[in-house]
Amino acid sequence: MDKKKLEGLEFLTSLVTAFLLFVLGALQISKGNKFSFLIIIAGILMAANAYVKYKKYKESNI
């Protein structure tokens, strides 16, 4: 697999994972789970990871 395609795939999987964590966190908050903030923190960290991967992907395409 080409390195550019692999970097793009890493970005997309990180972005999808962050989105799914935010959805899961919202569902847990609606159910009243006491520790749902941990899921939201994990979602924020995955979103930051996706941003870093996006910057790396953009730099490699220039």
Summary of the structure (lengths in Angstrom):
residues: 62
radius of gyration: 14.3
end to end distance: 19.3
largest distance: 46.2
contacts: 156
relative contact order: 0.19
helix: 89%
strand: 0%
